[in-house]
C-alpha cells in the first residue's frame, strides 16, 4: 500500500473512483436508448476542447467540457431533425473534432501531439489538483442528474412516445442526457482517455445485465463494477508501469466475460423455473403466478 504515500496516486485513485461511478451511471441510459457509441463520438469532439485549452493557455478539462457539451447538443439536434444525411453530419462532427484537436494543440505555444497523448489514453502522473477539483464538481453534477432524475430518464430511454403521453418533457430530458454524457467524458478523460471512455460507459452495464433483471439492480451492479475496475486498473498500472486507460478497459472486458460465463447456468435455471410456472398456471395449480422479481426492466 505504499502507493498511497504518493500525492499523484492519491489524486489518481480519487479521480478513478469518481470515473467508476459516473461512467456506468450515464452509460445505463445510453444502453437503454441504443446509443452505446455516443460517448465515443463525444470523446472525438472533446479533443477540440483540449487543443483549444492548450492554445488559450487555460484549463483543458473545462474547455473540453464546454466543447463536448456543445457537441452533444448538436448531436441531439441532428438526431431530432436529421433525415437521410444525419449520419454524414455526425461523421463530419466526430472526425472534425478529432482533426481540430490535433491542429489546435500543434498551433499552441510549445504544443505537440505528445501533449495530447495523456488525454487520449489517460495518465496517472499528470492528474493535477486542479484536475481533481474539476472532476469532483463535474462528477457531482452527473450523480445529481442520473440519480435524482432516474425515473424520468429511464421512462424516456425506454419509450419516448409513452413518456411524451404521460407529460414528461422528452426533448429536455434527452438533451440533459446528452449533456450529462458529455460531462462524463471529460470527467473520465484524465484516467481512461477520450478514446477509451465509451467502453467504461457501456461494458460495466452490459456485464451487470448478465446477472440482474431490474433497472435498479443493474444500476447498482454496474457502478460497483465501474469502481472496482477503475481502482484495480489504476493500482495495476502503477505496479506494472502500463497505460491506465488500456488496463482499466481490459479489466472491464474481463469482468464481462467472467460474468457471462457465470450467468449461463443462472439463465437456464430461470428458464426452467419460468417454464414450470407456466405449466402450473396452465394446469390451474393454486398459488402459481409470476412475481415482480421475474420482470425484466
Secondary structure, DSSP 8 states (H G I E B T S, - for coil): -GGGGSHHHHHHHHHHHHHHHHHHHHHHHHHHTT-TTHHHHHHHHHHHHHHHHHHTTS-HHHHHHHHHHHHHHHHHHHHHH--TTHHHHHHHHHHHHHHHHHHHHHHSTT--HHHHHHHHH--STT--HHHHHHHHHHHHHHHHHHHHTHHHHHHHHH-HHHHHHTT--HHHHHHHHHHHHHHHHHHHTTTT-TTTHHHHHHHHHHHHTTT--SHHHHHHHHHHHHHHHHHHHHHHHHHHT--HHHHHHHHHHHHHHHHHHHHHHHHHHHHHHHHHHHHHHHHT-TT----GGG---
